[in-house]
Amino acid sequence: MTRGPLSYPVGPVDGMLTSAAHSYPDRLAICTPAREMTYAELDHAVSWCAAGLRSRATGSVVALAAVLDPLFAVAYYAAIRSGNTVALVNPLLQQDELAHVLTAAGARIAVVPPAVADRLDGARLPSLAGTVVVTPGPDGVDELLRLRPAGRTSGRPPAPVPDEPAAIQFTSGTTGLPKGVLLSHRNLTTNAAQVASAHGVTGSSVTFNHLPTFHPMHLNSAVCAGATQILCPSPGPAAAVALANRYGATHFYSLPVRLARMAADPGLGDLRFNTVSVIASGGSALPPPAAVRLTEHFGIPVIQGYGLAETSPLTHCDDPRRPRLSSVGPPVADTGCRIVDVGSRAVLPVGEIGEVQVRGPQLMLRYLDRARPVTEAGGWLSTGDVGRVDEDGWLYLVDRIKDVFKCDNWLVAPSEIERVLEQHPAVRECAVVDCPHPFSGSVAAAFVALHDGVAADRLDEIVAATNARVPYYKHLHHVALVDTVPRSANGKLVRAELRTAMLDRVGRS
């Protein structure tokens, strides 16, 4: 199945906001429990802030920490409206990675909260000319508006052409230092419409953002549709559900790790959504048992999507009208997907497992450190992910190419073992990695966190039950009991670090 075609916005990224403000000036655009902004107020604040940024830099790069606050929306569109390129920065990064991304982007100005500014203090940043420190909260937007200098300022820069750079986003860095991805205005406006269409977001929608940081995908798609956005800074499920009900949310966006914890929360039985019609998960795989539990409890679909920084980001989304467990769905509008053999690169038939390739109008301009796009003939981008496509075009992800390993020459995907392991009622969360073996090449090992009250001496039973359900070459040979499985700042498993930690444990045993 391939969705499309769609009608896409014409013009720069911030033009979507101008259009929404013209059509729905008094509609609530974005809010937290501490601040609300209509579309007219948001657009006015963006123009005011853009004038301040333009007085400091034009045709350069403005780095922006993606905090979950209305000030991010103002600064994001203002950086673009000021004639600069906006570089998105994860505010949870530590000093070395912050220095890496700002240097790679060539950022001249950084707009960051105090905690990030403290981490930048003392870092070597040769291109950075100034830092604007703003505090998330009810006064954050007002602090941004003080950027505009007194007196008259020059008018807006010439409108950019669609294929000019608009933003720099960085890969998650789970297999090395984050790579800078250069995205055009067309990439971002196209994907905004693709996301809104795939998720069923319209002007009457109220999207609820329960993520630790503000991702431009959720911002742009809601603005493209003229929808209202609610930002929830509290990580707790009870507070999130209460706030969603207060504002009549229709779409609930969250991370797999938060949804899995919601599904396991002892207080889940007391939670009810009044207006939410779909729960959307993305960023990594949501354990199927968690999806089933939330669907059964709330009586609404739980869907997953798939995308990359290189694709602005969304390429696939499950269909809320007929979701398929463990699938990330068919491609979004005007997007192609195929599976190729990892070795020969030959295109594989339906159902066979290989590397996922995608193409579409949301595909990046290029990496920052490369002069040309990294695509194969026909414009296909190799994702580095292993998966299969069913007869209806729904994509099922298996693992990362760098994470799969061979045991006795059998290809093993750690995520497949995780799906079995996490179905045991005693297991709260888990992560599987490979360990070297003198005869088999590699064998599977797991970090396991148990539910509260489960005794540690049940590990042998859990391992035996898991091994009984998988072929011998997927058997667990080593297991480490942990309180919580370590993850990156954005909630993803970093298997390279986990593998090193497991090798340290195995070596000591």
N, C-alpha and C positions, 0 to 999 in steps of 0.2 A: 504494500500500500504506500502511495506517495500523496501527501496532501498538496493542494495548490491548484492553479496559481492564485496569488494574492495581488491586491493593489497596495503598493508601498508608498510611504511618505516621500515627498520630493523636497529636497533642501537639506540644510545642516541639522545636526542632532538637536540643538537647542530650538530649532524651528518647530519641533513637535510640541514643545512647551508653549511657544507663542501661539500656535494653532489652538491648543487646548484652552489657553487663557482667553482667546478671542471667542471661542464657542461656549465655554462654560466658566465665565469669570468668577461666579459666586460659589461654584462647587468646591467642596472640601478636597484639596489635592493631597495633602500629606499631614500627618499628625503623630504625636506621641501623647502620653498622658499629661505632658507639661506644655505642649504647644500645638496649635492648629494653624494651617495656612491654606487659604483658598488658592485656586489657580491664578487669579489676578495678582494676589499678594506674592505668590511664588515667582511669577514672571517678573514683577516689578523688582523684587529683591535680587533676582539674577542679573537684571540690567544694571542695577546700582552697583552690585559687587563686581560685575564685569568691567565697569569703568575704573574701579580701583585697581584691579589686576592689570588692566591695559596700561595704566600709568607706570606700572613696574616692568612689564614685559609684553612683547607682542611677537608672534612668530617663534615662540620658544616653547618650553615644557613647564607646566605647573603640576607638581606632584601633590596628590591629595589622599589623605588617609581616609579609608572607607568606613567611618564610624556610623553606627546606626542612629542617625539623627537628621532632622531636616536641614541642618547646616551643610550636610554632605550634598544634598540635592541642589542647594543654592550654589555651592562652590563648584560642583561638577559642571552644571550648565554654564555658570559664569566663566569658568576657565575656557570653555569652548567658544562662548560668545565674545570673549575678549581677544580672539584671534590667536590663541595658544592651543597646544595639544595638552590634554589632561592625562597624567600618568597615575593609575590607581595603585595605591599602596595598602597592603594589609597592615592595620595598626597593631597587630599582635606580634609582628616580626621583632626580633632582637637587633642589637646595633649592627652586627656584621651584615646581616641580610638587608637591613634598611639601607645601609651604605651601598650595598651592591645594587639594589634596584634603583636608587636615586642616581647613582653614577651611570648605570647602564642606560637610563632614560635621558640623561643629560639635563636633569631638572634644574631650572634656574630659580624657581620659587617653590617652597613647600608649605602647604596649608595643613596643619597637623594639630592634634590635641596636646595638652601639656605633657602627658606621659610619653608620647612619641618624641616630642621636642627634647625631653630629658635624655632619651636614648640616642638622639642625634648629636647631643653635645659632646664634642671631642672627636667625632667621626671625621674622617678626611673626605670632604665632598668638594672637589675642585670646581664643579660647574655651578654650585648653589650660591646664589647672590643674596638670598634673604629667606627667612622663615616667618610665616604668619601663624601665630599660636591662637587657637580658638577652643573654647571649652564647650563640649557637648552639654545640652540642657536648655532650659527656657531662654537663656540669654545668648546662646551661641550664634544664632542668625544675626542678632543685633551687633555682636562683635565683628562679624564679617562685613556688615554694611558700613562700618567705620573705615573700611579700606578706601572708600572713595575720597579723593582729596578735595579740599575746598576749592571753590571756583569752577570755571568751565574746564571740561575735558574734551579731548578729541572724540569725534563720532565713531560709530562702529567700523571695524575693518571691513574690507570687501567680503561679500559672502563667499564662502569656500565652495569649490566644485565638489560633487559627490565623492569622487575618488581621492580627495586629499585626506591626509591623516587627521583623525579627530581624537583618538585615545590610544594609550599604551596600557595594555593589561599584561600581567605576568602569570606564567604557568605556576602551578601549585608548588613546584620544587620538591616533589616527593622522590625524584630520582636524581637530584643534583640541584645546583643553584637555579633559582627561577629564571626563565628566559622571557625577554621582553617581546611582546607581540604587538605589531602596529596595525591598528584597525582604522578603516576609513569611515566617513559619515555614512556612506551607503551601506557598509557592513552593519553598522549599529542601528540605523533606522529600519533596514530590512529585517534584522533579527527581532527588533521590537515588535514589528507587525506579525512576524512568524510566531513569536511567543504568545502574544495576545490571542491570536487565532487558535493555536494549539490548546491553550488553557481555557479558552472561552471567556476571556476578559473583555468586557465592554464598558461603556460609559456608566452603566448602572452597577458595576462590580465594586466591591470593597476588598482589596487585597490586604492580607495580614502577613506582615514580615516578622517571623520569629527566628531570624538568623543572628549570629553574633556580630556580623558586619553588614554593611549595605552594599549589595551587588548591583551594578548598573543594569543587569538584565531585568531585575524586578522594578527598578526605577523607570527605565525606558519603556518597558512594555505597558506599565500602568499609565504613564503620561501619553503614550501613543494612543491608547484607548480612551483617555479622559477619565480614568477610574480614580477612586480614592485609595490612598495607601495609609495603612496603620502600621506604625513601627513599635515593636514590643521589646524593650530593653531587658525585661526580666527573663531569665532562663527557665524558671519554674513552669511546669505545665498548668497548674491551677490558675496562676496569674495570667498566663497567656489565653486560656480559654475564657476567663472572665472578661478580659479586654476585648477579645474577638466578639463576644456576645454584646458587650456594651456598644460597639460601633456597627453591629450588624455585618460582620465580615462574611464574604462569600467564598474566598479562596484563602487557604491557610498554608503558607510556605514555611518549611522548616528543614533542618538538617537530619540525616539518618540517625546520627547519634542522639539527638534530642527526641526524635520520634520513638526510637527504641527504648529510651528511658521513660518516656511517657507511657508506652505500652506496658512497661514493667512496674510502673509506679503503683504502690498500694492504694493510692487515692483515686485511681482511674475510674472506679465505679461511681464516684460522686460527680464526675465531670460530664457535661452535656453541651454540645454545640446547638445554638438556636437557629443560626442562619447559614453556617458554613456548608457548602455543597461538595467540596473536594479538598483533600489534603495532598499537597504536592511536595515530594522529596527530591533532592538532587545533591550532587557533589560526590557521592559515592553510593555503594549499594545499600539499600535498606533490607535488613534481614526479613525474609518472608514471614516468619512467625509474628514479628511486630506489625507488619502490614495487615495480616489477617486479624490480629487482635483488635487493632484500631478500627478496621472496617466493620467488624462484627459489633464492636461496642458503640461506635458513633452512627453506624448505618449509612456511611457515605464512602465513596471510593477513595483509596489511597493510591496515588500514581507516582511514577518515577520518570525522570527525564535524563537526557545524556547530552553532553556537549564538552567543548574545550575552549580554553582561552583563544585558540587559533580560529574558532568558528563563532565568535562574538556573543554568546557561547553556544546556544542551543542548536542541536541538529535532530534530536529525537524527543518525542514525548508520548507517553502512554495515553490512550484515549479514555477520558473519565466516564464516557458512556458505556464502555465495555473494556475495562482494565484487565490486563493479563498479569498474573502474579509472576514476579521476577523479571518481567520484560521492561525495557525503557521505551517501548512503543515503536511506531513507524516513524519515518522521517517527517520533519515539519515541511511546510509548503516549499516547493521548488528546490528540494534538497534530495540528492542521490546518496545511496549507500550500497556498498558491495563488500563481499568477503573474499580475500585473496590468500593463497597459500603462503605461509610464513617464509618458506625457503624459495620456491620457484616463482612466486608472485603471480601465478596463474589464478584467474577468477574461479571461485569455487561454486558449486551448485547449492541450491537451497538445503539448509540443514547441516552443512558441513562447517567445522570450526576452523577459523583462520583469523588473519588480521582484518580489523574493520577499517575500511576506507570511506571517506565522505567527500562530497563536493556540493557547492551551492553559492549563491550570491553573498552569503555571510562569511565566506572564507577570507581570512586575513589578507592584508597587503603583503606582509612578509615578517620575518623575525628582525629584530633591531640589528643583530650582528650579521645579517645576510643581505646581499643586494637584491636577491630574487626570492619569490615564493618557493617553498619546498614542496612541490607537487610532482606527481607522475603525469605521464601523457594523459590528456583528457581532463586535466585539472583535478585529479584525485589526490586527496591528502591522506597519508598513512597516519593513523591515530596512535599506534603503539598499543592498542587494546585488542584483546582476543575475544571473538564472539561468533555468533551464528545468527542467521536470519531465517524465520520460518516461512511457510508457503504464503502467508498473508503479508509479509514484509515487516513483521515485528522483529526488533533486534533484541537479542539476549546476550548480555556481556558475560564473559567467563573470567577474564583476568587481564593483567598487564603482561605484555610479552616479556618484560624484564623480570617478572615475578614467577612465571611458570618455570618448572624444572623437570628433569627426567630422572625417573627411578627405574632401573632395569630397562632403560630405553623407552619406557612408557612416559608420555607427556602428562604431567600432573599440574593442575591449577589449584593453588592454595584456597582460593575462594570457594571451590566446589566442596572441599573438606569442611570449610567453615560453615557452609550451609547445613551440612549434616550435624556437625558438632553443636551448633547453636539451637538445634531443635530439641536437644536434651533439656528437660524441664529444670535441671539444676544449674544450667549455664546461663549467665547473664550476658556475657559478651566474650568474644574470642578472636584470636588472630593466628594464622598458620604461616609458617615460613619453612624453608628447606635447610637441612643440615648435611654437610658432606658425609658420605659413607664409603668405606674402603672397597666395597664390592658392588653396591647398587648405584653408585654415583652420588645420589642424594636421597634423603628420606624426609618425611614430614615431621615437623615439630610444632607445638602449639602453646600459646599463652592463653590461659583460661581464667576468667573471673566468674566466681559463683554468686548466686543469689544470696541475700542475707539469710543467715541461719543454716546454710548448707555446710556440712562438715567437710573438711579438707580430705578426709580419708575416703571420700566417695570418688576421688579422681580416677582410681583404677577402674571402677565400675563405668564411669563416663567414657574413658578411653576404650574399654572393651565394647561398649554399646556402639560407639562410633565406628570402630574398626569392623564390626560385624556387618555394617551397612555399606562398606566401600570395598573395591577390589584391593588385593593385598598390597599393590604398589602405592596405594593412597593411605596405608596404615600409619597411624601416629606412633613414632618411636620415642619421642621426648615430649614431656608436658611440664610447663612451669605455671604454678599457681600465682596469680597477681590480684591485687585489689581492683585495679582498673587497667585496661589495655591502653598503653601509651599511644597518643595520636598527635598529629601536627596541629598547629594553631587553628586550622580550618576544619578540623575534625576527621582528617584522612589518616589511614594507616600508612606509616612510612616503613615499608618492609625491610629496606636496607638497614635501618637502625635496629629494628626488631631482630633481624637475622644476626647482627653483631652481638646484641644482648643475649640471644639464645646460645650462640657459640661460646660466650663467656660462661654461661651457666653449665652447658654440657661439658666444657673443659674442666670446670671445677668439680663436676660430679664423679 
